[in-house]
Amino acid sequence: MPHATASWLVDNTSLSFQQIADFCGLHVLEVQAIADDTAATKLTGRDPVRAHELTMEEIEKGQSDASYRLQISKGPEQIRRTKGPRYTPVSKRQDKPDGIAWIIRNHPEVSDGAISKLIGTTRTTIAAIRDRSHWNISNIQPKDPVTLGLTTQRELDAAVAKAAKAAGLEAPTDTRFEGDREALIEELRAQRERAAREADAAAEGELQAPDHPAFADPFKRG
């Protein structure tokens, strides 16, 4: 979720737009749009520190040196897990149905078995949420399981890519900002051209002014 990560970095750090764009794999104008709230939708920030993708030390390096390129962390969550059910802290277990509902809504191609491994739940629970027979279905709100801390972005992306490949689908691409990016580029180009025309007009107006030195009578004595 590069746009959500960029939104968090814009709001919580003093990193340059270029540094954020390079880290998130975005165009710098997309980051500018996020900072100016000109994006089509208001994004909910995603904390890359909590996701173990960045450390505060790495962010501080970037803040002290604008030319520094942030390096993604190879945190413990990127280590391959051993077989067996995923352990979820008690404080987060109540969030599991919300995370399951988010995956079902946004990535219906992901199998129940894959969701079970990602979230650490049973297929019975997943099936109940799918057919809306879950006992607490009225209170379940789809929420990103990565933001909830139930899985990692790397594991979620891998599961989605594997399911898409198995279903013969093209991997999803976030194109929400492509139109905004083109519009921003065109707007900047138009602003530069307008400023150039105004400067030329101003210069020509000064040159044609009757009291301009270029129009002074060389034979007229003061």
C-alpha positions in Angstrom: 0.0 0.0 0.0 2.5 2.6 -1.2 0.0 5.6 -1.1 -1.0 4.9 2.5 2.6 4.6 3.5 3.5 7.8 1.7 0.6 9.5 3.5 1.9 8.4 6.9 5.5 9.6 6.0 4.2 13.0 4.8 2.2 13.5 8.0 4.7 12.2 10.5 8.2 13.0 9.2 10.1 15.8 7.6 11.4 13.6 4.7 11.5 15.2 1.3 8.8 14.3 -1.2 11.5 12.8 -3.4 12.7 10.6 -0.6 9.2 9.4 0.1 8.5 8.9 -3.6 11.7 6.8 -4.0 10.9 4.6 -0.9 7.2 4.0 -1.9 7.9 3.6 -5.6 5.7 6.6 -6.5 6.1 9.7 -8.7 7.1 12.7 -6.7 3.9 14.5 -8.0 1.8 11.8 -6.4 3.4 12.5 -3.1 2.9 16.2 -3.6 -0.8 15.5 -4.3 -1.1 13.5 -1.1 0.6 16.3 0.9 -1.7 18.9 -0.7 -4.9 16.8 -0.1 -5.6 17.0 -3.8 -5.8 13.2 -4.1 -9.2 11.7 -5.1 -9.7 10.2 -1.7 -8.3 10.9 1.8 -5.9 8.1 2.6 -5.5 6.4 5.9 -1.8 6.4 6.8 0.0 3.2 7.2 2.9 3.1 9.6 6.0 1.5 8.0 7.7 1.5 11.4 5.0 -0.7 12.9 5.1 -2.9 9.8 8.8 -3.3 10.4 9.6 -1.8 6.9 11.5 1.2 8.4 13.2 2.0 11.6 13.2 5.4 13.3 17.0 5.5 13.0 16.6 5.1 9.2 14.0 7.9 9.1 16.3 10.2 11.1 19.1 9.5 8.7 16.8 10.6 5.9 15.6 13.7 7.7 19.2 14.8 8.3 20.3 14.2 4.7 18.0 15.0 1.9 20.1 13.0 -0.5 19.9 9.9 1.5 17.8 7.0 0.1 15.8 5.1 2.7 16.5 1.4 3.0 13.7 -1.0 3.7 14.3 -3.1 6.8 14.5 -6.8 6.8 12.5 -7.3 10.0 11.7 -10.6 11.7 8.3 -10.7 10.1 10.1 -11.4 6.7 11.6 -14.6 8.0 9.7 -17.7 6.7 7.4 -19.0 9.4 7.5 -22.6 10.5 4.5 -24.8 9.9 1.7 -24.6 12.4 -1.1 -22.1 13.3 -0.1 -18.4 13.5 -0.1 -17.1 17.0 -2.1 -13.9 17.4 -1.9 -11.8 20.6 -5.1 -11.9 22.6 -5.6 -8.1 22.2 -5.8 -8.6 18.4 -7.9 -11.7 18.1 -11.1 -9.6 18.2 -9.9 -7.9 15.0 -9.6 -11.2 13.0 -13.2 -11.1 11.6 -12.6 -7.5 10.3 -9.4 -8.6 8.6 -11.1 -11.7 7.1 -13.9 -9.6 5.7 -11.5 -7.1 4.1 -9.7 -9.9 2.2 -13.0 -11.5 1.1 -14.2 -8.1 -0.2 -11.0 -6.9 -1.8 -9.5 -10.2 -2.9 -12.2 -12.8 -3.4 -9.8 -14.9 -5.4 -7.8 -15.8 -2.3 -8.9 -19.2 -1.0 -10.1 -19.9 2.5 -7.0 -22.0 3.1 -4.8 -19.1 2.3 -6.8 -16.7 4.4 -6.6 -19.2 7.3 -2.8 -19.2 7.1 -2.6 -15.4 6.8 -4.9 -14.6 9.7 -4.6 -17.7 11.8 -8.2 -18.7 11.9 -10.5 -21.6 11.0 -12.1 -22.2 7.6 -15.4 -22.5 9.5 -15.1 -18.9 10.6 -14.1 -17.7 7.1 -17.1 -19.5 5.6 -19.5 -18.0 8.1 -18.2 -14.5 7.2 -18.5 -15.3 3.5 -22.1 -16.3 3.7 -22.9 -13.7 6.4 -24.0 -16.3 8.9 -21.4 -15.3 11.5 -22.9 -14.6 14.9 -21.5 -11.1 15.0 -21.8 -10.3 11.3 -23.7 -7.0 12.0 -20.6 -5.6 13.8 -17.9 -6.8 11.4 -16.3 -3.9 9.5 -13.8 -4.8 6.7 -10.3 -3.5 7.8 -6.9 -4.0 6.3 -5.3 -7.0 8.1 -1.9 -5.5 7.7 -2.9 -2.3 9.4 -4.5 -4.4 12.1 -1.2 -6.2 12.6 -2.7 -9.6 11.8 -0.3 -10.3 8.9 2.5 -8.5 7.0 2.3 -6.7 3.7 4.8 -9.1 2.2 2.7 -12.2 3.1 -0.5 -10.6 2.0 1.0 -9.6 -1.4 2.4 -13.1 -1.9 -1.0 -14.7 -1.1 -2.8 -12.4 -3.5 -0.3 -12.9 -6.3 -0.4 -16.7 -5.9 -4.2 -16.7 -5.9 -4.3 -14.4 -9.0 -1.9 -16.6 -10.8 -3.9 -19.7 -10.0 -7.1 -18.0 -11.2 -5.4 -16.8 -14.4 -5.9 -13.1 -13.3 -3.5 -10.3 -13.8 -1.9 -9.0 -10.6 -3.8 -6.0 -9.3 -2.3 -2.6 -10.0 -3.1 0.6 -8.1 -4.0 3.1 -10.8 -6.0 5.6 -8.7 -3.5 8.3 -9.0 -2.6 8.0 -12.7 -5.2 10.5 -13.8 -4.2 12.9 -11.0 -0.5 12.6 -12.0 -1.2 13.4 -15.6 -3.4 16.3 -14.6 -0.7 17.6 -12.2 1.9 17.4 -14.9 -0.3 19.3 -17.4 -1.1 21.9 -14.8 2.5 22.5 -14.0 3.4 22.7 -17.7 0.5 25.2 -18.2 1.7 27.3 -15.3 5.2 27.5 -16.6 4.0 28.5 -20.1 1.6 31.1 -18.7 4.4 32.6 -16.5 6.7 32.7 -19.6 4.0 34.5 -21.6 3.3 37.0 -18.9 7.0 37.7 -18.5 7.4 38.3 -22.3 4.3 40.5 -22.3 5.6 42.6 -19.4 9.0 43.0 -21.0 7.4 44.0 -24.3 5.2 46.5 -22.5 8.2 48.1 -20.9 10.0 48.3 -24.1 7.1 50.1 -25.9 6.5 52.6 -23.1 7.0 56.2 -24.4 9.4 57.1 -21.5 11.5 54.0 -22.0 15.2 54.9 -22.6 15.1 53.1 -25.9 12.6 55.7 -27.2 14.4 58.8 -26.0 15.4 61.5 -28.6 19.1 61.4 -28.8 19.1 65.0 -30.1 16.9 66.4 -27.4 18.7 68.3 -24.7 17.5 68.2 -21.2 
